[in-house]
């Protein structure tokens, strides 16, 4: 199983980043390689957390890959955390956790991912380009925050 963890400081309020990451249905609008995103079976629990199922269609034309990833997602607005887990489709195991913490000048984003793909070919493909892909994903979330914060300030 592969594990990846990083912390990145960004110049945005943690609540803004949290709202962007927790709005999975909009991922197709701005995330690279994400061609569609869907959310269903949404419910709230007594602690105020939201739980839902989500699917992301990911296409990587250079490698001829197109996969649909389905996850169980828990969004906790009190703790500013988002967690997605799965053992479906092309995934043997995924546990992805985001934590947003106030910090000087913005917030720290703690990103943690453990994954094992069902196919060794897909595992190799993900491993080869993984760090570059995570950097692009993080940059996409920051660009989305920049766009949304500029619209709020108009």
C-alpha positions as CSV (number, residue, x, y, z in Angstrom):
1,X,0.0,0.0,0.0
2,X,1.3,3.5,-0.9
3,X,1.0,6.4,1.5
4,X,1.4,10.1,0.7
5,X,1.2,12.9,3.2
6,X,1.9,16.6,2.9
7,X,1.2,19.9,4.7
8,X,0.9,23.1,2.7
9,X,0.3,26.6,3.9
10,X,-2.0,28.7,1.8
11,X,-3.1,32.4,2.1
12,X,-6.8,31.6,2.4
13,X,-9.2,31.1,5.4
14,X,-9.5,27.5,6.4
15,X,-13.3,27.7,6.0
16,X,-13.0,28.7,2.4
17,X,-10.7,25.8,1.5
18,X,-12.8,23.4,3.6
19,X,-16.0,24.5,1.6
20,X,-14.2,23.9,-1.7
21,X,-12.9,20.4,-0.8
22,X,-16.2,19.4,0.7
23,X,-18.1,20.4,-2.4
24,X,-17.3,17.2,-4.2
25,X,-20.1,17.7,-6.8
26,X,-18.2,20.7,-8.3
27,X,-14.8,18.8,-8.7
28,X,-15.5,18.4,-12.5
29,X,-15.6,22.2,-12.8
30,X,-11.9,22.7,-11.8
31,X,-10.0,19.6,-11.0
32,X,-7.6,18.4,-13.7
33,X,-8.4,14.9,-15.2
34,X,-11.8,14.9,-13.5
35,X,-14.4,14.7,-16.2
36,X,-17.5,14.3,-13.9
37,X,-18.4,14.3,-10.3
38,X,-21.6,13.1,-8.6
39,X,-22.9,13.0,-5.1
40,X,-25.8,10.9,-3.7
41,X,-27.3,9.4,-0.5
42,X,-26.4,12.5,1.5
43,X,-27.4,12.6,5.1
44,X,-26.4,14.4,8.3
45,X,-25.7,12.8,11.7
46,X,-26.5,14.2,15.1
47,X,-22.9,15.7,15.4
48,X,-23.6,17.9,12.3
49,X,-21.3,15.8,10.0
50,X,-22.5,15.2,6.5
51,X,-22.1,11.7,5.0
52,X,-22.5,10.9,1.3
53,X,-21.4,8.7,-1.6
54,X,-19.5,10.3,-4.4
55,X,-18.2,9.2,-7.8
56,X,-15.4,10.9,-9.7
57,X,-14.7,10.0,-13.4
58,X,-11.0,10.4,-14.0
59,X,-9.5,10.3,-17.4
60,X,-5.8,10.3,-18.3
61,X,-5.7,10.2,-22.1
62,X,-1.9,10.0,-22.4
63,X,-2.1,6.6,-20.7
64,X,-5.4,5.6,-22.2
65,X,-6.9,5.4,-18.6
66,X,-10.5,6.2,-17.7
67,X,-11.8,5.1,-14.3
68,X,-14.7,5.9,-12.0
69,X,-13.8,6.1,-8.3
70,X,-16.7,5.7,-5.8
71,X,-16.1,6.8,-2.2
72,X,-17.9,7.2,1.1
73,X,-17.3,10.7,2.2
74,X,-17.6,12.3,5.7
75,X,-17.5,16.1,6.0
76,X,-17.1,17.5,9.5
77,X,-17.5,21.3,9.6
78,X,-16.7,21.6,13.3
79,X,-13.3,19.9,12.9
80,X,-12.8,21.2,9.3
81,X,-12.1,17.7,8.0
82,X,-13.0,15.8,4.9
83,X,-12.5,12.0,4.7
84,X,-13.1,9.8,1.7
85,X,-12.7,6.0,1.9
86,X,-13.3,3.2,-0.7
87,X,-12.8,-0.4,-1.5
88,X,-14.8,-0.3,-4.8
89,X,-14.1,-0.4,-8.5
90,X,-10.4,0.1,-9.4
91,X,-9.6,0.5,-5.7
92,X,-8.6,-2.2,-3.2
93,X,-8.2,0.5,-0.5
94,X,-8.3,4.3,-0.3
95,X,-8.3,6.5,2.8
96,X,-8.0,10.2,2.0
97,X,-8.1,12.8,4.7
98,X,-8.0,16.6,4.6
99,X,-7.6,18.8,7.6
100,X,-7.7,22.6,7.5
101,X,-6.0,24.5,10.4
102,X,-5.8,28.2,10.9
103,X,-2.3,29.5,10.6
104,X,-0.5,32.8,10.3
105,X,-1.5,34.4,7.0
106,X,-4.1,31.7,6.1
107,X,-4.3,28.1,6.9
108,X,-2.4,24.8,6.8
109,X,-3.8,22.0,4.6
110,X,-2.9,18.6,5.9
111,X,-3.4,16.0,3.1
112,X,-3.0,12.3,3.8
113,X,-3.7,9.5,1.3
114,X,-3.2,5.7,1.6
115,X,-4.1,3.8,-1.5
116,X,-3.8,0.4,-3.2
117,X,-5.3,-0.1,-6.6
118,X,-6.9,-3.4,-7.8
119,X,-4.7,-3.5,-10.9
120,X,-0.9,-3.5,-10.7
121,X,-0.9,-1.4,-14.0
122,X,-3.1,1.3,-12.4
123,X,-1.0,1.1,-9.2
124,X,2.2,1.7,-11.2
125,X,0.6,4.5,-13.3
126,X,-0.5,6.3,-10.1
127,X,2.8,5.8,-8.4
128,X,4.8,7.2,-11.4
129,X,3.0,10.4,-11.6
130,X,1.6,10.7,-8.1
131,X,3.6,13.6,-6.6
132,X,3.1,15.7,-9.8
133,X,-0.7,14.9,-9.7
134,X,-1.0,15.9,-6.1
135,X,0.7,19.2,-6.7
136,X,-1.6,19.9,-9.6
137,X,-4.6,19.0,-7.5
138,X,-3.5,21.2,-4.6
139,X,-2.9,24.1,-7.0
140,X,-6.3,23.6,-8.5
141,X,-7.9,24.0,-5.1
142,X,-5.9,27.1,-4.5
143,X,-6.9,28.6,-7.8
144,X,-10.5,27.8,-7.1
145,X,-10.2,29.6,-3.7
146,X,-8.6,32.6,-5.5
147,X,-11.5,32.7,-7.9
148,X,-14.2,32.4,-5.3
149,X,-12.6,34.9,-2.9
150,X,-12.2,37.4,-5.8
151,X,-15.9,37.1,-6.6
152,X,-16.8,37.6,-2.9
153,X,-14.8,40.8,-2.8
154,X,-16.5,42.3,-5.8
